[in-house]
């Protein structure tokens, strides 16, 4: 939970609470800004509203997907052993935030599909394939973000590796 503190007078302070972290809101704004920039550049260069909309929403969905994936991977890495009651409560809290991120990502994909469907182009590609492109890009970027976040971790074994079992060819 984020908070903005404003000093109204010497003895009065107002607190404004908002969901999420300031850093995450900035990342969301960057994703929307990059999508709008891609839309504007492609519309200026290609003069095709359909292509510009698909690319702009795909860029925004991709950047948001990477951010959501990295955040989900960090949350998954923070799950302790769930045998403790406090650990289960923490896991429920992480799960609730992950549900909100999934709803936001799903809503963004659905909004992009509706936006693309309502453009004046018609045909199989424009009506059936292009509306799902931003959602697919966002989902793949989410998985890529999770993978990227996990690349920095390594698994340690409790001891040396065991000798492999002898094969039939080694016994001859």
N, C-alpha and C positions, 0 to 999 in steps of 0.2 A: 504494500500500500504506500503510495507516495503522498507527500504533504507539502503544501505551500504555506509559508508563514508570513503574515503581513502585520506589521506593527501599526495599529490604527492610532493609538495615542500612547502616552507614557505608561499607562497602566492597563491598556487593552491590546490584546493580540488576537487576531483572527486566524484560524486554521482552516485551510481548504484541503479536503482529502480527495484523492483521485485514485482509480484502480491502476495497478501496475507500477512500474518503475520508470523514472524519467528517461533513462537510457533506452528502454524498450519503446517508449513513445517516439523518441528521436529516430530509432531504427525504422519504425513504421512510417514516419514522415519521409525518410530517405527512400524507402521502397515506393511510396506513392509518387515522390518527386522523380525518381528514375523512370517509373512507368509513364508519367506525364511527359518527361523529356523525350523518351523513345517514341511516344505517340506523336508529339509535335514534330520531331525530326523526320519521321517517316511520312507524315502527312505533308510536310513541306517538300520533301524530295520526291516521293512517289505519287502524291496527289490521289491516293486511294484510301478512303475512309475505313473500309473493311480491314485491309492489311494493317493500317496504323492502329486500329482499335485492338486487333488480335495481338500484335506485337507489344503494344503498350500495356495491356492487361497481363500479358504473359511475363513481361519483365517485372512488373509490380508483384505478381504472384510468385515468381521465382525468387526474388529477393526476400519477400516475406516468408516464403517456404524455408529458405536457408536459415533465416533468423529463428523461426519456430522450431525447426529441426535441431538447431544447436541448443536452444533453450530446453527442449524436451530431453535431449541427451544428457544435459547437465542435471536435470531433475531426476532422470533414471539412475545416474551415477550416485546420486545422493541418497538412494534408498538404503537404509540400514537393514539389519536382520529383523524380520517382521514378527519375531517372537515376543517382543515387548509391546505393551499397550500404548505407550507414548510413540513408539516407532510406527505402529499401525495408524495412529491419529495423524502423524506427519505424512504418511503415505496417502491417506485420504485427502489431506490438504493439497499435496502435489497433484493428485489425480483430478481434483476439482479445477485447479488452474489449467491443467492439460486439456480438460473438457472445454473450458472457455476459449483456449487457443484453437482447438479443433473447430469449434463453432464459428469463430471469427474467420478462420481459413476457409471453411466450407461456405460461409455466407459470401465471402469475396469471390470464390469460384462461381457460385450461383449467380451473383450479380454480374460478373463478367459474361457468363453465358447468356443471360437475359439481354444485356446490352448488345452483344454481337448478333443475337437473333432478331433484334428490332431494327437492325440496319437495313437499308433498302435492297441489298443484294439478295438474289435467290439462286437456288440450285442445291444439289446434294452436298457439295463441299461447304457452301456458306451456311446451310441450314443444319447439317448433321455433324460435320467434322470440326469446323473452326470454333464452334461454341465450347467444345470440351478441351481445346488446346491449352488455354490458360490454367485450367484446373489440373490437367496432366502435368504441365510444366511445374506448377506449384507443388504437387505431390512428389514429383521426382526431386525437386530442389529440397523438400523437407527431408527426404531420405538422404540426400547428399549432405545436408547440414548435420544430420545425426551421425553419418559416417565420418565427416570431417572432425567433429568434436571427439569422436571415439578414437581417432587415429593417434592422438597424443598419449593415450593410456596403453599400458602394457600389463599383461597378466604374469604373475609370478607363481612358480610352482613351489610347493613346500620342501622339496628336496631334489636330488639329482634324478634325471630321467631313468626309468627302468630299462634294462636290457631287452631288446626285442626278442620275441619268441623265435626259436630256431625254425627255419623253413625246411621243407622236404628236400630241396636242392642242397642246402647246407649240410644235411645229415649224410648225404652220399659221399 
